């Protein structure tokens, strides 16, 4: 409903925005199927949780590359007519939540360009920590950008490469990138996928058969394989590119693998529990998180209740370990959009109640262990504890299946500023008091590492430790530079300063 049509005296309210880490992006690629775009469409459906702002598909029939993309959910952007236009036996797809760049149709991916390397489409999951610096360098030398996403620097770098071979031009470009990226590139005749040398973001490979031929499928998560009928084979290795063409599949390192920094939040929250990510079942990790949480922070209670849906698996693990019965004491409304009209009469915790409703006959008079996957700003947790008390809960014990989040992420996850993270400025006891819970406990970092079976230090824990695995450009200066660059009256001053 538009703001113009809202009833007089009502308010248009967002449901606790920014109180959760936002999903990054999802990518997929299909080679060797006559309905490649249709399969990409189905794969994006499975990856919709990784981004709901925009989506797009590029396809090729071996001669022409075509792209269709737009703002909104996958089913809002693609219908039969749109998919019919995307002919060919190869396709790449992308679903986006902005982690770098504005919310704009121009930033929807895949990015399509025509350059001296031919017709190219690029889809990217991650965040380039030197993306702004590369963009400034390219603009100073004459490149014209159409969007604000860091992904757009990749085709610009490729166009400037003197390497005539597409694979070599991509390799040369990737070696200039810093940060996190899993990407898929489509040309008129082949698909190339690549993963950064530290392996921040996931990228899996699977196969299926059609008309006696192998079909090659890549996706951010293996749940995409399940719907299209592909079998998970292996993960693209950090620092590896995979070239798929008529000659088959060719794997090549474009850079030496560095110390692994796989995003542990994929297992804590982002990925679907039915996926295998970084070679490990997500459901297994999340139940292990709950079991270790119960071992570290036991409490006497009547029921273990998850905050749905992301807290479900950890709550199951907590229940199994503690022996306290599991119950769906909170029911989630899956059909609520980002905004809604609040009635004139003030209703306590209205926004959260619209999304989550307590089951009174389970909660009333009981001691409840409330299990959630994370606690970012604390506003949502406070409201959930409030509605449990409104439903008659005698005690509410909050348990978080990860350590306190004290730092922002710069590797493809949209996070609040560090100063807005409640654990960065409050003690656990202060947070407990803020939420109104009877007790509050987080999983320890040691417990998290044990739950994801990290014996060799292969995960990134930056959001819990503020220790980053890569050299970071000062973010505040980047933001200041970027704002100045986009101000017409300061454009000349910005260029002059950067040229000095």
NUTORKOL-254195 format. One record per residue (C-alpha): residue number from 0; residue in three letters; x, y, z. Coordinates in Angstrom, 2 decimals. Example, Ala and Ser with C-alpha at 12.3 -4.5 7.8 and 13.67 -1.06 7.14 Angstrom:
# NUTORKOL-254195
    nr   rest      east     north        up
     0    ALA     12.30     -4.50      7.80
     1    SER     13.67     -1.06      7.14
END
This chain:
# NUTORKOL-254195
    nr   rest      east     north        up
     0    UNK      0.00      0.00      0.00
     1    UNK      1.40      3.41     -0.88
     2    UNK      1.72      6.14      1.69
     3    UNK     -0.78      8.22     -0.27
     4    UNK     -3.55      5.67      0.31
     5    UNK     -3.04      5.05      4.01
     6    UNK     -6.03      5.80      6.26
     7    UNK     -6.11      9.16      7.97
     8    UNK     -4.52      9.09     11.41
     9    UNK     -2.64      5.79     10.85
    10    UNK      1.10      5.33     10.70
    11    UNK      3.23      3.44      8.21
    12    UNK      5.60      1.40     10.36
    13    UNK      8.60     -0.77      9.53
    14    UNK      9.06     -3.97     11.50
    15    UNK     12.21     -3.50     13.60
    16    UNK     14.51     -2.59     10.69
    17    UNK     18.26     -3.09     11.07
    18    UNK     17.94     -5.35     14.14
    19    UNK     19.37     -8.35     12.36
    20    UNK     22.29     -8.99     10.06
    21    UNK     20.98     -8.93      6.50
    22    UNK     21.61    -11.74      4.08
    23    UNK     24.26    -10.99      1.48
    24    UNK     23.52    -12.22     -2.06
    25    UNK     23.00    -15.51     -3.85
    26    UNK     24.37    -16.61     -7.20
    27    UNK     23.83    -19.58     -9.49
    28    UNK     25.03    -20.78    -12.89
    29    UNK     23.77    -23.47    -15.29
    30    UNK     25.58    -24.90    -18.30
    31    UNK     24.40    -27.57    -20.73
    32    UNK     20.61    -27.49    -20.45
    33    UNK     18.22    -26.13    -23.14
    34    UNK     16.15    -24.48    -20.41
    35    UNK     19.07    -23.04    -18.48
    36    UNK     17.24    -19.81    -17.60
    37    UNK     14.29    -21.76    -16.19
    38    UNK     16.64    -23.77    -13.99
    39    UNK     18.36    -20.57    -12.87
    40    UNK     14.94    -19.17    -11.98
    41    UNK     14.21    -22.22     -9.80
    42    UNK     17.65    -22.01     -8.19
    43    UNK     17.06    -18.34     -7.33
    44    UNK     13.78    -19.33     -5.66
    45    UNK     15.82    -21.52     -3.33
    46    UNK     18.30    -18.68     -2.74
    47    UNK     15.66    -16.00     -2.16
    48    UNK     16.56    -15.86      1.55
    49    UNK     19.96    -14.46      0.57
    50    UNK     18.45    -11.27     -0.83
    51    UNK     15.00     -9.87     -1.49
    52    UNK     15.74     -6.45     -3.04
    53    UNK     16.39     -7.47     -6.63
    54    UNK     17.08    -10.44     -8.86
    55    UNK     18.24    -11.12    -12.39
    56    UNK     19.17    -13.77    -14.94
    57    UNK     21.49    -13.61    -17.96
    58    UNK     21.45    -16.37    -20.58
    59    UNK     23.33    -17.26    -23.75
    60    UNK     22.58    -19.50    -26.72
    61    UNK     26.25    -19.53    -27.74
    62    UNK     25.91    -16.35    -29.80
    63    UNK     23.87    -13.75    -27.93
    64    UNK     23.77    -12.83    -24.26
    65    UNK     20.42    -11.59    -22.92
    66    UNK     19.62    -10.22    -19.46
    67    UNK     16.44     -9.56    -17.51
    68    UNK     16.49     -8.16    -13.98
    69    UNK     14.40     -6.00    -11.69
    70    UNK     13.52     -4.94     -8.18
    71    UNK     11.57     -7.24     -5.89
    72    UNK     11.23    -10.97     -5.33
    73    UNK     12.05    -13.60     -7.94
    74    UNK      8.40    -14.43     -8.70
    75    UNK      7.61    -10.72     -9.10
    76    UNK     10.34    -10.22    -11.70
    77    UNK     10.05    -13.37    -13.82
    78    UNK      7.02    -14.84    -15.53
    79    UNK      6.64    -17.09    -18.54
    80    UNK      7.06    -14.21    -20.98
    81    UNK     10.32    -13.02    -19.42
    82    UNK     11.79    -16.52    -19.24
    83    UNK     10.88    -17.22    -22.89
    84    UNK     13.12    -14.33    -23.91
    85    UNK     16.10    -15.84    -22.08
    86    UNK     16.97    -18.56    -24.57
    87    UNK     20.06    -20.69    -24.45
    88    UNK     21.81    -23.61    -22.81
    89    UNK     23.74    -21.52    -20.28
    90    UNK     22.66    -18.95    -17.70
    91    UNK     23.72    -17.20    -14.52
    92    UNK     21.44    -15.74    -11.84
    93    UNK     21.63    -13.40     -8.88
    94    UNK     19.44    -12.37     -5.97
    95    UNK     20.55     -9.33     -4.05
    96    UNK     20.53     -7.52     -0.78
    97    UNK     22.69     -4.41     -0.94
    98    UNK     25.93     -4.63      1.05
    99    UNK     27.79     -2.13     -1.14
   100    UNK     25.91      0.37     -3.26
   101    UNK     22.48      1.94     -3.11
   102    UNK     19.09      0.23     -3.34
   103    UNK     18.46      0.97     -7.02
   104    UNK     17.45     -0.84    -10.22
   105    UNK     20.86      0.14    -11.62
   106    UNK     22.53     -2.04     -8.98
   107    UNK     20.49     -5.16     -9.78
   108    UNK     22.66     -7.98    -11.09
   109    UNK     23.91     -9.59    -13.26
   110    UNK     25.78     -6.62    -14.71
   111    UNK     25.83     -6.79    -18.51
   112    UNK     28.49     -5.08    -20.62
   113    UNK     29.72     -5.16    -24.20
   114    UNK     33.43     -4.52    -24.42
   115    UNK     36.58     -5.62    -26.23
   116    UNK     36.23     -9.03    -24.55
   117    UNK     32.76     -9.53    -26.05
   118    UNK     29.37     -9.63    -24.35
   119    UNK     29.75    -10.32    -20.62
   120    UNK     27.41    -10.70    -17.65
   121    UNK     28.73    -10.81    -14.07
   122    UNK     27.03    -11.85    -10.82
   123    UNK     28.84    -11.42     -7.50
   124    UNK     28.31    -12.42     -3.87
   125    UNK     30.54    -10.66     -1.37
   126    UNK     32.11     -7.27     -0.79
   127    UNK     35.35     -5.85     -2.17
   128    UNK     37.20     -3.99      0.56
   129    UNK     39.18     -2.12     -2.10
   130    UNK     36.18     -1.63     -4.38
   131    UNK     35.94      2.11     -3.81
   132    UNK     39.68      2.60     -4.36
   133    UNK     39.55      0.63     -7.63
   134    UNK     36.53      2.59     -8.78
   135    UNK     38.26      5.90     -8.09
   136    UNK     41.33      4.75    -10.01
   137    UNK     39.23      3.62    -12.98
   138    UNK     37.19      6.83    -13.02
   139    UNK     40.35      8.96    -12.96
   140    UNK     41.50      7.12    -16.08
   141    UNK     38.20      7.63    -17.93
   142    UNK     35.90      4.74    -17.00
   143    UNK     32.22      5.64    -16.75
   144    UNK     30.17      3.73    -14.17
   145    UNK     26.42      3.25    -14.42
   146    UNK     25.78      1.94    -10.89
   147    UNK     27.19      2.26     -7.37
   148    UNK     27.83     -1.42     -6.63
   149    UNK     31.41     -2.58     -6.12
   150    UNK     30.73     -5.47     -8.54
   151    UNK     30.85     -3.12    -11.52
   152    UNK     34.61     -2.66    -11.16
   153    UNK     35.14     -6.28    -12.31
   154    UNK     33.98     -5.90    -15.95
   155    UNK     35.78     -2.52    -16.11
   156    UNK     39.03     -4.16    -15.04
   157    UNK     38.51     -6.92    -17.58
   158    UNK     37.85     -4.43    -20.38
   159    UNK     41.14     -2.66    -19.59
   160    UNK     43.16     -5.87    -19.51
   161    UNK     45.52     -6.38    -22.46
   162    UNK     45.03    -10.12    -22.19
   163    UNK     43.05    -11.22    -25.28
   164    UNK     41.88    -14.46    -23.64
   165    UNK     38.78    -14.04    -21.45
   166    UNK     40.02    -16.42    -18.78
   167    UNK     43.38    -14.66    -18.55
   168    UNK     41.72    -11.23    -18.44
   169    UNK     39.50    -12.38    -15.58
   170    UNK     42.47    -13.83    -13.71
   171    UNK     44.39    -10.57    -14.07
   172    UNK     41.37     -8.66    -12.77
   173    UNK     40.75    -10.98     -9.83
   174    UNK     44.33    -10.56     -8.66
   175    UNK     43.60     -6.87     -8.10
   176    UNK     40.59     -7.52     -5.87
   177    UNK     40.70     -7.57     -2.07
   178    UNK     37.97     -8.87      0.19
   179    UNK     35.22    -11.41     -0.33
   180    UNK     33.82    -12.67     -3.60
   181    UNK     32.22    -15.68     -5.17
   182    UNK     31.27    -14.77     -8.71
   183    UNK     29.87    -16.13    -11.94
   184    UNK     30.74    -14.71    -15.35
   185    UNK     28.80    -15.51    -18.52
   186    UNK     30.09    -14.87    -22.04
   187    UNK     28.50    -15.90    -25.31
   188    UNK     30.27    -19.26    -25.20
   189    UNK     31.24    -20.17    -21.65
   190    UNK     30.69    -19.73    -17.93
   191    UNK     33.51    -18.98    -15.50
   192    UNK     33.05    -19.04    -11.73
   193    UNK     35.63    -18.02     -9.13
   194    UNK     36.06    -17.77     -5.37
   195    UNK     38.37    -15.44     -3.45
   196    UNK     41.63    -16.86     -2.02
   197    UNK     40.32    -16.84      1.57
   198    UNK     36.99    -18.48      0.71
   199    UNK     34.78    -16.02      2.60
   200    UNK     31.58    -16.80      0.70
   201    UNK     30.38    -20.26     -0.33
   202    UNK     30.11    -21.62     -3.88
   203    UNK     29.17    -25.23     -4.61
   204    UNK     29.22    -27.36     -7.78
   205    UNK     26.71    -30.04     -8.75
   206    UNK     25.76    -32.13    -11.77
   207    UNK     22.64    -33.55    -13.37
   208    UNK     21.86    -35.39    -16.62
   209    UNK     19.68    -34.25    -19.49
   210    UNK     19.25    -36.12    -22.78
   211    UNK     22.33    -38.20    -22.05
   212    UNK     24.57    -35.17    -21.38
   213    UNK     26.05    -33.69    -18.23
   214    UNK     24.56    -30.45    -16.97
   215    UNK     26.82    -28.35    -14.74
   216    UNK     25.29    -26.33    -11.89
   217    UNK     26.86    -23.85     -9.47
   218    UNK     25.11    -22.17     -6.53
   219    UNK     25.80    -20.35     -3.29
   220    UNK     23.99    -23.13     -1.42
   221    UNK     23.21    -26.75     -2.20
   222    UNK     19.50    -26.29     -1.45
   223    UNK     19.34    -24.86     -5.00
   224    UNK     20.51    -28.24     -6.35
   225    UNK     17.68    -30.08     -4.63
   226    UNK     14.94    -28.27     -6.53
   227    UNK     16.52    -28.56    -10.00
   228    UNK     17.54    -32.20     -9.46
   229    UNK     21.32    -31.76     -9.33
   230    UNK     23.72    -33.75     -7.16
   231    UNK     26.23    -31.91     -4.99
   232    UNK     29.78    -32.83     -6.01
   233    UNK     32.27    -30.39     -4.48
   234    UNK     32.95    -26.78     -3.51
   235    UNK     34.88    -24.38     -5.69
   236    UNK     38.17    -24.00     -3.84
   237    UNK     39.42    -20.67     -2.50
   238    UNK     41.61    -19.05     -5.16
   239    UNK     40.15    -21.27     -7.88
   240    UNK     38.30    -20.50    -11.09
   241    UNK     36.26    -23.08    -12.96
   242    UNK     35.74    -22.70    -16.70
   243    UNK     32.79    -24.54    -18.26
   244    UNK     32.36    -24.71    -22.02
   245    UNK     31.64    -27.17    -24.81
   246    UNK     34.98    -28.86    -24.09
   247    UNK     33.93    -29.66    -20.53
   248    UNK     34.94    -28.46    -17.07
   249    UNK     38.40    -27.02    -16.47
   250    UNK     39.60    -26.12    -12.96
   251    UNK     42.49    -23.71    -12.47
   252    UNK     44.02    -21.76     -9.60
   253    UNK     44.20    -18.05    -10.33
   254    UNK     45.85    -17.30     -6.96
   255    UNK     47.43    -19.25     -4.11
   256    UNK     44.97    -20.17     -1.37
   257    UNK     45.45    -18.02      1.74
   258    UNK     44.52    -18.80      5.32
   259    UNK     40.85    -19.78      5.23
   260    UNK     38.30    -17.22      6.45
   261    UNK     34.97    -18.86      5.72
   262    UNK     32.08    -16.81      7.13
   263    UNK     30.90    -18.65     10.25
   264    UNK     27.63    -16.69     10.17
   265    UNK     26.61    -18.86      7.20
   266    UNK     26.23    -21.68      9.71
   267    UNK     24.88    -19.55     12.55
   268    UNK     22.14    -17.79     10.58
   269    UNK     22.39    -17.04      6.86
   270    UNK     22.24    -20.34      5.05
   271    UNK     19.17    -22.52      4.87
   272    UNK     19.34    -25.49      7.26
   273    UNK     18.81    -27.90      4.35
   274    UNK     22.04    -26.74      2.68
   275    UNK     25.57    -28.05      2.78
   276    UNK     27.87    -25.04      3.13
   277    UNK     31.66    -25.21      3.23
   278    UNK     31.26    -28.99      3.01
   279    UNK     29.23    -29.22      6.24
   280    UNK     25.49    -29.66      6.81
   281    UNK     24.04    -26.44      8.24
   282    UNK     21.38    -28.26     10.28
   283    UNK     24.11    -30.32     11.97
   284    UNK     26.00    -27.16     12.93
   285    UNK     22.95    -25.40     14.33
   286    UNK     21.83    -28.31     16.47
   287    UNK     25.41    -28.54     17.77
   288    UNK     25.27    -24.82     18.62
   289    UNK     22.20    -25.48     20.76
   290    UNK     23.71    -28.50     22.48
   291    UNK     26.85    -26.61     23.45
   292    UNK     24.78    -23.66     24.61
   293    UNK     22.84    -25.97     26.93
   294    UNK     26.12    -27.38     28.29
   295    UNK     27.59    -23.95     28.91
   296    UNK     24.48    -22.15     30.24
   297    UNK     21.97    -24.61     31.76
   298    UNK     18.78    -23.32     33.35
   299    UNK     15.75    -24.88     35.06
   300    UNK     12.73    -24.41     32.79
   301    UNK      9.52    -26.02     31.54
   302    UNK      9.91    -25.49     27.78
   303    UNK     12.53    -24.59     25.19
   304    UNK     10.96    -22.21     22.66
   305    UNK     12.75    -21.07     19.48
   306    UNK     12.47    -17.64     17.90
   307    UNK     11.29    -18.87     14.50
   308    UNK     12.50    -19.70     12.02
   309    UNK     16.25    -19.21     12.42
   310    UNK     16.31    -20.31     16.07
   311    UNK     14.57    -23.64     15.45
   312    UNK     17.57    -25.92     14.98
   313    UNK     19.57    -24.50     17.90
   314    UNK     16.47    -24.85     20.13
   315    UNK     16.18    -28.50     19.13
   316    UNK     19.82    -29.03     20.11
   317    UNK     19.32    -27.21     23.42
   318    UNK     16.25    -29.30     24.19
   319    UNK     17.93    -32.60     23.34
   320    UNK     20.97    -31.79     25.48
   321    UNK     19.10    -30.34     28.46
   322    UNK     16.14    -32.72     28.48
   323    UNK     13.74    -29.76     28.64
   324    UNK     10.82    -30.32     26.24
   325    UNK     10.86    -28.41     22.95
   326    UNK      7.72    -26.46     22.05
   327    UNK      6.69    -24.09     19.29
   328    UNK      5.58    -21.43     21.73
   329    UNK      5.96    -18.67     19.14
   330    UNK      4.19    -18.85     15.77
   331    UNK      5.54    -16.83     12.87
   332    UNK      3.31    -15.09     10.32
   333    UNK      5.09    -15.70      6.99
   334    UNK      2.92    -13.30      5.03
   335    UNK      3.94     -9.96      6.50
   336    UNK      5.75     -7.50      4.25
   337    UNK      8.34     -4.94      5.27
   338    UNK      5.71     -2.30      6.11
   339    UNK      2.20     -2.30      7.50
   340    UNK     -0.46      0.09      8.74
   341    UNK     -0.69      0.36     12.53
   342    UNK     -4.16      1.02     13.91
   343    UNK     -4.98      4.29     15.66
   344    UNK     -5.23      2.53     19.00
   345    UNK     -1.75      1.95     20.38
   346    UNK     -0.98     -1.75     20.84
   347    UNK      2.08     -2.74     22.86
   348    UNK      4.76     -4.42     20.70
   349    UNK      2.39     -4.31     17.72
   350    UNK      5.10     -4.73     15.09
   351    UNK      6.54     -7.90     16.59
   352    UNK      3.11     -9.32     17.41
   353    UNK      2.19     -9.02     13.75
   354    UNK      5.11    -11.32     12.89
   355    UNK      5.32    -13.50     16.01
   356    UNK      2.41    -14.62     18.16
   357    UNK      2.87    -16.55     21.43
   358    UNK      0.89    -19.72     22.08
   359    UNK     -0.69    -18.71     25.37
   360    UNK     -1.66    -22.17     26.63
   361    UNK      2.00    -23.27     26.30
   362    UNK      3.59    -20.12     27.69
   363    UNK      1.22    -19.08     30.49
   364    UNK      2.58    -19.78     33.96
   365    UNK      5.67    -21.53     32.55
   366    UNK      9.44    -21.00     32.74
   367    UNK     10.59    -20.51     29.15
   368    UNK     14.03    -20.82     27.57
   369    UNK     13.87    -18.56     24.52
   370    UNK     16.53    -19.53     21.94
   371    UNK     17.60    -17.16     19.18
   372    UNK     20.49    -17.26     16.71
   373    UNK     21.78    -13.73     17.37
   374    UNK     21.19    -10.50     19.26
   375    UNK     22.23     -7.43     17.26
   376    UNK     20.65     -4.18     18.51
   377    UNK     18.48     -5.75     21.20
   378    UNK     15.22     -4.04     20.23
   379    UNK     13.60     -7.16     18.78
   380    UNK     14.70     -9.38     21.67
   381    UNK     13.27     -6.90     24.14
   382    UNK      9.91     -6.92     22.37
   383    UNK      9.83    -10.72     22.11
   384    UNK     10.53    -11.07     25.82
   385    UNK      7.72     -8.54     26.35
   386    UNK      5.14    -10.49     24.37
   387    UNK      6.10    -13.69     26.20
   388    UNK      5.43    -11.95     29.50
   389    UNK      2.18    -10.53     28.12
   390    UNK      1.19    -14.15     27.38
   391    UNK      1.77    -15.04     31.03
   392    UNK      5.26    -16.53     31.04
   393    UNK      6.49    -16.84     34.64
   394    UNK     10.18    -16.66     33.65
   395    UNK     11.92    -15.92     30.35
   396    UNK     15.53    -17.06     29.97
   397    UNK     17.18    -15.78     26.79
   398    UNK     19.84    -17.96     25.17
   399    UNK     21.80    -16.83     22.08
   400    UNK     23.49    -19.52     19.96
   401    UNK     26.54    -17.41     19.07
   402    UNK     28.96    -15.10     20.93
   403    UNK     28.20    -11.38     21.45
   404    UNK     28.37     -9.49     18.14
   405    UNK     30.75     -6.58     18.73
   406    UNK     31.98     -5.58     15.26
   407    UNK     30.72     -4.87     11.75
   408    UNK     31.40     -7.10      8.76
   409    UNK     33.12     -5.82      5.60
   410    UNK     32.98     -9.07      3.63
   411    UNK     29.51     -9.09      2.11
   412    UNK     27.17     -8.94      5.10
   413    UNK     25.06     -5.85      5.68
   414    UNK     25.60     -4.98      9.34
   415    UNK     24.81     -1.97     11.51
   416    UNK     27.61      0.39     12.43
   417    UNK     29.73     -0.98     15.27
   418    UNK     28.44      1.72     17.62
   419    UNK     24.88      0.42     17.10
   420    UNK     25.72     -3.14     18.15
   421    UNK     24.42     -3.51     21.69
   422    UNK     27.16     -5.96     22.75
   423    UNK     29.79     -3.41     21.71
   424    UNK     28.60     -0.92     24.33
   425    UNK     26.89     -2.99     27.05
   426    UNK     27.86     -5.87     29.30
   427    UNK     25.85     -9.09     29.23
   428    UNK     24.12     -8.09     32.47
   429    UNK     23.23     -4.67     31.03
   430    UNK     21.81     -6.34     27.91
   431    UNK     19.79     -8.73     30.09
   432    UNK     18.33     -5.79     31.94
   433    UNK     17.61     -4.01     28.63
   434    UNK     15.74     -7.01     27.21
   435    UNK     13.85     -7.71     30.43
   436    UNK     14.87    -11.38     30.49
   437    UNK     15.33    -13.23     33.78
   438    UNK     18.69    -14.47     32.53
   439    UNK     20.77    -14.07     29.39
   440    UNK     23.63    -16.19     28.09
   441    UNK     25.56    -16.31     24.83
   442    UNK     27.46    -19.23     23.37
   443    UNK     31.20    -18.83     23.90
   444    UNK     33.61    -18.45     20.99
   445    UNK     35.13    -21.79     21.97
   446    UNK     31.68    -23.36     21.89
   447    UNK     30.99    -21.88     18.44
   448    UNK     34.24    -23.24     17.06
   449    UNK     33.46    -26.66     18.46
   450    UNK     29.94    -26.66     17.03
   451    UNK     31.16    -26.00     13.48
   452    UNK     34.09    -28.44     13.91
   453    UNK     36.69    -25.72     13.35
   454    UNK     39.84    -27.45     14.49
   455    UNK     42.15    -25.72     12.00
   456    UNK     40.96    -22.11     12.13
   457    UNK     39.13    -22.14      8.79
   458    UNK     36.34    -19.68      9.71
   459    UNK     36.14    -15.90     10.01
   460    UNK     34.95    -14.67     13.43
   461    UNK     35.51    -10.94     12.85
   462    UNK     32.03     -9.89     13.98
   463    UNK     32.72    -11.55     17.37
   464    UNK     36.38    -10.59     17.80
   465    UNK     36.90     -7.37     15.75
   466    UNK     40.02     -9.05     14.35
   467    UNK     39.90     -8.95     10.55
   468    UNK     41.75    -11.36      8.26
   469    UNK     42.47     -8.75      5.56
   470    UNK     43.90     -5.27      5.42
   471    UNK     40.95     -2.89      5.58
   472    UNK     40.69      0.56      4.06
   473    UNK     39.34      3.04      6.61
   474    UNK     35.60      2.80      6.06
   475    UNK     34.68      6.25      7.39
   476    UNK     37.03      7.88      4.89
   477    UNK     35.57      5.82      2.07
   478    UNK     32.06      6.93      2.96
   479    UNK     33.16     10.56      3.15
   480    UNK     34.92     10.29     -0.21
   481    UNK     31.94      8.60     -1.79
   482    UNK     29.46     11.21     -0.59
   483    UNK     31.71     14.00     -1.84
   484    UNK     32.11     12.33     -5.22
   485    UNK     28.36     12.19     -5.68
   486    UNK     27.83     15.84     -4.75
   487    UNK     27.91     17.94     -7.92
   488    UNK     29.21     21.04     -6.18
   489    UNK     32.12     19.08     -4.67
   490    UNK     32.96     16.94     -7.70
   491    UNK     35.86     19.11     -8.84
   492    UNK     37.27     19.37     -5.31
   493    UNK     37.09     15.59     -4.91
   494    UNK     38.90     14.87     -8.16
   495    UNK     41.54     17.47     -7.39
   496    UNK     42.19     16.04     -3.92
   497    UNK     42.42     12.44     -5.17
   498    UNK     44.83     13.50     -7.92
   499    UNK     47.28     15.06     -5.45
END
